[in-house]
Amino acid sequence: NDVALGIIGGALQRYLTAKGDAPAEGSLAAAMPLNMRTRRGTTEENNQVGSVFASLHTDISDPLERIIAIRQSTENAKLSGEASPLVDALKLAGVFSPVISKSVARFWSRNELSRHIPMNISTCISNVAGPDFPLYCAGARMVDYYGLGVLTPGMGIFHLVFSYSGKITLSVLADRDIMPDAEFYHDCLVAAYEELYAAAVKLGPGKPKSAAIAAKARISSPKRVRAVTGGKAPTKVAPNKTTSARAKKSTPGKPKSLTTTTRLKATRRSTAKPKPKLK
């Protein structure tokens, strides 16, 4: 979870900096839904979902130091969230009859009352652990499984981290008025991931080359090479010894033999009668 928060925080900072909207000081914050049932014990109440707030520490440029700071912030947020009164407030939806609850929900959504709540957060980030085994339907294996968040007035971007059968996906739902350049934000996410991956691999034993770091990262993107090499061109691969030996054996200047198809075409060209010229 902390790694995902570090990547998202780095991507948001890149996006806002490029658009000239980055905060002059301080850090961006995020809301994170929590399942309070496992934290407070199983009860008969159905709605036990709380929301905690944590800093993304976007004011820290180093990706590893940012994750260390995020880990401390999320630990503090989880401890405070276990005693949060917001969990009990969400249970009120089950107290009233569905007619009253639906009417209040429509009135709230139609008038966009969420815009007037001083949330002081930039995005909502949720993590859902999906099945860790493949699913099938009529014998066909499901390859990918994506999650989707919910946008409310005042919350313009939602990140959902979802896992399925050993693969983690990140789905982003954004409001066009708040984030008009979604494609560029995708590039910021890839660059933030590659930056963090390169920094983490370089901490290991030895000093791996940039090409080895790029090969291990499983995102097919030209930004991978730029992230791990610092904008330099990728190193060219050395020629194969077998290929070099074959090249030395070949006689320079000697034309290669024509294939059967090429010979037939050449014969047809030589035997064909020239067409008469029109006067």
C-alpha positions in Angstrom: 0.0 0.0 0.0 2.8 2.4 0.9 4.5 1.7 -2.4 1.3 2.5 -4.3 0.9 5.7 -2.4 4.5 6.7 -3.1 4.0 6.2 -6.9 0.7 8.1 -6.9 2.1 11.0 -4.9 5.1 11.3 -7.2 2.8 11.2 -10.3 0.5 13.9 -8.9 3.4 16.1 -8.1 4.8 15.7 -11.6 1.5 16.5 -13.2 0.9 19.6 -11.1 4.4 20.8 -11.6 4.1 20.5 -15.4 0.8 22.3 -15.4 2.1 25.1 -13.0 -0.4 24.2 -10.3 1.9 22.5 -7.7 1.6 23.8 -4.2 4.2 26.3 -3.2 4.7 24.6 0.2 3.4 21.6 2.0 2.2 18.2 0.6 -0.8 16.7 -1.0 -3.1 14.5 1.1 -5.3 11.5 0.3 -8.3 9.8 1.8 -8.1 6.1 2.2 -11.2 3.9 2.9 -10.7 1.3 5.7 -12.6 -1.9 6.5 -13.3 -1.2 10.2 -15.0 -4.6 10.7 -11.7 -6.4 11.1 -10.3 -3.7 13.3 -13.2 -3.4 15.7 -14.4 -7.0 15.8 -17.3 -8.7 14.0 -20.7 -7.4 14.9 -24.2 -7.5 13.4 -23.8 -4.1 11.8 -23.3 -4.3 8.0 -21.8 -0.8 7.3 -18.4 -0.6 9.0 -16.4 1.4 6.5 -14.3 4.3 7.7 -12.0 6.8 5.9 -8.7 8.0 7.2 -6.5 10.8 5.8 -2.7 10.7 5.3 -0.1 12.8 3.7 1.5 11.7 0.4 4.6 13.7 1.2 4.8 15.1 -2.4 7.3 17.7 -1.1 9.9 15.0 -0.8 11.7 14.5 -4.2 13.6 11.2 -3.3 11.2 8.3 -3.9 12.6 6.1 -1.2 12.5 8.8 1.4 9.0 9.6 0.4 7.9 6.0 1.0 9.5 6.0 4.5 7.6 9.1 5.4 4.4 7.8 3.9 4.7 4.6 6.0 4.8 6.6 9.2 1.9 8.8 8.1 -0.3 5.8 7.2 0.5 4.0 10.5 -0.6 7.1 12.4 -3.7 7.4 10.3 -4.7 3.8 10.9 -4.3 4.2 14.6 -6.4 7.3 14.7 -9.0 5.8 12.3 -9.8 2.9 14.6 -11.3 5.4 17.0 -12.8 7.7 14.4 -16.5 8.7 14.9 -16.9 8.7 11.1 -17.4 5.0 11.1 -20.4 5.3 13.4 -21.8 8.2 11.3 -21.9 6.0 8.2 -24.2 3.5 10.0 -27.0 6.1 9.9 -27.8 5.1 6.3 -29.1 1.8 7.7 -31.2 3.3 10.4 -33.7 5.1 8.3 -36.0 3.5 5.8 -34.9 3.2 2.1 -37.4 5.9 1.0 -35.8 8.5 3.3 -32.2 7.4 2.6 -32.7 7.5 -1.2 -34.4 10.9 -1.0 -31.5 12.4 1.1 -28.9 10.8 -1.3 -30.6 12.3 -4.4 -30.9 15.7 -2.7 -27.2 15.6 -1.7 -26.0 14.5 -5.1 -28.2 16.9 -7.1 -27.1 20.0 -5.1 -23.4 18.8 -5.0 -23.2 19.4 -1.3 -19.9 17.6 -1.1 -18.2 20.6 -2.7 -18.9 22.6 0.5 -17.2 20.1 2.9 -13.6 21.2 3.7 -12.0 17.9 3.0 -8.6 19.3 2.3 -7.6 16.3 0.3 -6.4 15.8 -3.3 -7.6 12.3 -4.1 -9.1 9.1 -2.8 -6.9 6.0 -2.9 -8.4 2.6 -2.2 -6.8 -0.9 -2.2 -8.9 -4.0 -2.7 -7.3 -7.4 -2.5 -8.9 -9.6 -5.2 -8.6 -13.4 -5.7 -5.0 -14.7 -5.7 -6.0 -17.5 -8.1 -7.2 -17.4 -11.7 -11.0 -17.3 -12.5 -12.7 -19.1 -15.3 -16.0 -18.7 -17.2 -17.2 -21.5 -19.5 -13.6 -22.8 -19.7 -12.1 -19.4 -20.6 -9.5 -17.9 -18.2 -10.0 -14.3 -17.1 -6.7 -12.6 -18.0 -7.1 -9.2 -16.2 -9.4 -7.9 -13.5 -9.8 -4.2 -13.0 -11.5 -2.2 -10.3 -13.2 1.1 -10.5 -13.7 3.9 -8.0 -16.5 6.4 -7.4 -16.4 10.1 -8.0 -18.4 12.5 -5.8 -18.8 16.3 -6.1 -15.6 17.8 -4.8 -13.6 14.6 -5.3 -12.2 14.8 -8.8 -9.8 11.8 -9.0 -10.1 8.3 -7.6 -7.3 5.7 -7.6 -8.1 2.0 -7.0 -5.3 -0.5 -6.5 -6.6 -4.0 -7.3 -4.9 -7.4 -7.2 -5.8 -10.5 -9.1 -3.8 -13.8 -9.6 -0.4 -12.3 -8.9 -0.9 -9.1 -10.8 -1.6 -5.6 -9.4 -3.5 -3.0 -11.5 -4.1 0.7 -10.9 -7.3 2.2 -12.2 -7.7 6.0 -12.3 -11.1 7.7 -12.6 -10.9 11.4 -13.0 -13.1 14.4 -13.7 -12.3 16.1 -17.0 -12.8 19.5 -15.5 -10.2 18.8 -12.8 -7.8 16.7 -14.8 -8.2 17.5 -18.5 -4.9 15.8 -19.6 -5.5 12.2 -18.5 -3.0 10.8 -21.0 -0.2 12.9 -19.6 -1.1 11.8 -16.1 -0.7 8.2 -17.3 2.8 9.1 -18.4 3.5 10.6 -15.0 2.4 7.4 -13.3 4.8 5.4 -15.5 7.7 7.8 -14.8 7.1 7.7 -11.1 7.0 3.9 -11.1 10.2 3.7 -13.1 12.0 6.2 -10.9 11.1 4.3 -7.7 12.0 0.9 -9.3 15.4 2.2 -10.4 16.1 3.6 -7.0 15.1 0.4 -5.2 17.1 -1.9 -7.5 20.2 0.2 -7.0 20.1 -0.4 -3.3 20.7 -4.1 -3.9 24.2 -5.8 -4.0 26.4 -4.6 -6.8 25.7 -1.9 -9.2 23.4 -3.2 -12.0 23.5 -1.5 -15.3 20.6 0.6 -16.6 19.8 -1.9 -19.2 19.4 -4.6 -16.6 17.1 -2.4 -14.5 15.0 -1.6 -17.5 14.7 -5.2 -18.5 13.3 -6.2 -15.1 10.6 -3.5 -15.0 7.5 -4.9 -16.6 6.1 -1.8 -18.3 6.6 -1.5 -22.0 7.2 2.2 -22.3 10.0 4.4 -23.7 9.9 6.4 -20.5 11.4 3.3 -18.8 14.8 3.8 -20.4 14.7 7.6 -19.7 13.8 7.0 -16.1 16.6 4.6 -15.4 19.3 6.2 -17.5 18.6 9.8 -16.7 17.7 10.7 -20.2 20.7 9.1 -21.9 20.4 6.8 -24.9 20.2 3.1 -24.2 23.4 1.1 -24.5 23.7 -0.8 -27.7 23.8 -4.6 -27.5 27.2 -6.2 -28.5 27.1 -8.4 -31.6 26.8 -12.1 -31.3 30.1 -14.1 -31.6 28.5 -16.6 -33.9 27.2 -13.8 -36.2 30.7 -12.1 -36.3 32.3 -15.4 -37.2 29.9 -16.0 -40.1 30.5 -12.5 -41.3 34.2 -13.0 -41.5 33.8 -16.3 -43.5 31.7 -14.6 -46.2 33.8 -13.4 -49.2 33.5 -9.7 -49.7 32.3 -8.6 -53.2 30.9 -12.0 -54.2 27.2 -11.8 -55.0 24.8 -14.2 -53.3 23.0 -16.8 -55.3 19.5 -16.0 -56.5 16.6 -17.9 -55.1 14.3 -19.9 -57.4 11.6 -17.2 -57.4 14.2 -14.5 -58.2 15.6 -16.5 -61.1 12.2 -17.0 -62.6 11.4 -13.3 -62.5 14.8 -12.5 -64.0 14.2 -14.9 -66.9 10.7 -13.6 -67.6 12.1 -10.1 -67.8 14.8 -11.1 -70.3 12.5 -13.1 -72.6 9.6 -10.7 -72.6 9.1 -8.8 -75.9 9.3 -5.1 -75.7 6.0 -3.3 -76.2 5.7 -1.1 -79.3 5.9 2.6 -78.7 2.9 4.7 -79.7 3.5 7.5 -82.1 
